[in-house]
Amino acid sequence: MTPTSVRGLGWLGPQRAVELFVSLVPKAARILDAGAGTGLVGELLTRQGYNNIVAMDLSSGMLEEARKKNVYREFHQMMMGEPLDYATDSFDAVISVSVLTLGHAPASSLDELIRITRPGGYIVFSLRPDVYLDSGFKEKQDALESEEKWKLVEVSEEFKHLPKGKSDVYHRIWVYQVVSS
Ligand SMILES: C[S@@+](CC[C@H](N)C(=O)[O-])C[C@H]1O[C@@H](n2cnc3c(N)ncnc32)[C@H](O)[C@@H]1O
């Protein structure tokens, strides 16, 4: 994907996450965009040839915005951090950008993302390095690996979320493969 293909998005998280996603996940995959927001991630995935994408968000207003993009098959209002109303092994992959963070979706959300992803499937998410260290994500991610729930495939370099902004907020993309749900 070229930078021009995401011109106007402002922040880099969706682009970086999708770049890693496409290298691993087949185009026929059933995908959950967890915390879909206005649908930027779904839009980028669709441009890459995916067409079985489900939008989930806690906000009905955000889901309405996402609906306008015409890139999702289904829309579900749910809250990460609570039990999700999906059957075990429902998805081939989950992608979640700028959602797992302070005041949004806690580290405990990862248990449910693993449950609803089939073994062998992928979970791709962005996380601020400081949140990873200070808000229970490192402990949770390590514990899930020790319990053989998932294995780390790749973690990106740190990148500035808003390359042109003054903010010094950095993110990384984490990619895990589910071992057992
Ligand atoms: C910063 S936006 C990111 C949207 C999109 N993923 C993107 O990258 O453009 C965060 C989104 O996560 C949603 N959100 C926050 N906490 C959530 C939770 N616990 N469960 C589900 N969605 C949540 C918000 O409603 C919002 O739409």
The ligand as an SDF file (V2000), in Angstrom:
LIG
                    3D

 27 29  0  0  0  0  0  0  0  0999 V2000
   -9.8700    6.0340   18.1490 C   0  0  0  0  0  0  0  0  0  0  0  0
  -11.2670    5.2060   17.5160 S   0  0  0  0  0  0  0  0  0  0  0  0
  -10.5070    4.0940   16.3550 C   0  0  0  0  0  0  0  0  0  0  0  0
  -11.4660    3.6820   15.3000 C   0  0  0  0  0  0  0  0  0  0  0  0
  -10.8460    2.8050   14.1840 C   0  0  0  0  0  0  0  0  0  0  0  0
  -10.4170    1.5130   14.6920 N   0  0  0  0  0  0  0  0  0  0  0  0
   -9.7080    3.5120   13.4840 C   0  0  0  0  0  0  0  0  0  0  0  0
   -8.5700    3.0750   13.6120 O   0  0  0  0  0  0  0  0  0  0  0  0
   -9.9790    4.5090   12.8100 O   0  0  0  0  0  0  0  0  0  0  0  0
  -11.7270    4.1390   18.8600 C   0  0  0  0  0  0  0  0  0  0  0  0
  -13.0560    3.4170   18.6560 C   0  0  0  0  0  0  0  0  0  0  0  0
  -13.1470    2.3950   19.6360 O   0  0  0  0  0  0  0  0  0  0  0  0
  -14.4560    2.3850   20.1640 C   0  0  0  0  0  0  0  0  0  0  0  0
  -14.3480    1.7970   21.4960 N   0  0  0  0  0  0  0  0  0  0  0  0
  -13.7670    2.3340   22.5820 C   0  0  0  0  0  0  0  0  0  0  0  0
  -13.8240    1.4870   23.6140 N   0  0  0  0  0  0  0  0  0  0  0  0
  -14.4580    0.3750   23.1500 C   0  0  0  0  0  0  0  0  0  0  0  0
  -14.8360   -0.8540   23.7490 C   0  0  0  0  0  0  0  0  0  0  0  0
  -14.5650   -1.1320   25.0280 N   0  0  0  0  0  0  0  0  0  0  0  0
  -15.4910   -1.7510   22.9880 N   0  0  0  0  0  0  0  0  0  0  0  0
  -15.7870   -1.4960   21.6890 C   0  0  0  0  0  0  0  0  0  0  0  0
  -15.4510   -0.3410   21.0740 N   0  0  0  0  0  0  0  0  0  0  0  0
  -14.7950    0.5740   21.8030 C   0  0  0  0  0  0  0  0  0  0  0  0
  -14.9070    3.8270   20.1260 C   0  0  0  0  0  0  0  0  0  0  0  0
  -16.3150    3.9380   20.1400 O   0  0  0  0  0  0  0  0  0  0  0  0
  -14.2770    4.3010   18.8300 C   0  0  0  0  0  0  0  0  0  0  0  0
  -15.1430    4.0950   17.7330 O   0  0  0  0  0  0  0  0  0  0  0  0
  1  2  1  0
  2  3  1  0
  2 10  1  0
  3  4  1  0
  4  5  1  0
  5  6  1  0
  5  7  1  0
  7  8  2  0
  7  9  1  0
 10 11  1  0
 11 12  1  0
 11 26  1  0
 12 13  1  0
 13 14  1  0
 13 24  1  0
 14 15  1  0
 14 23  1  0
 15 16  2  0
 16 17  1  0
 17 18  1  0
 17 23  2  0
 18 19  1  0
 18 20  2  0
 20 21  1  0
 21 22  2  0
 22 23  1  0
 24 25  1  0
 24 26  1  0
 26 27  1  0
M  CHG  2   2   1   9  -1
M  END
$$$$
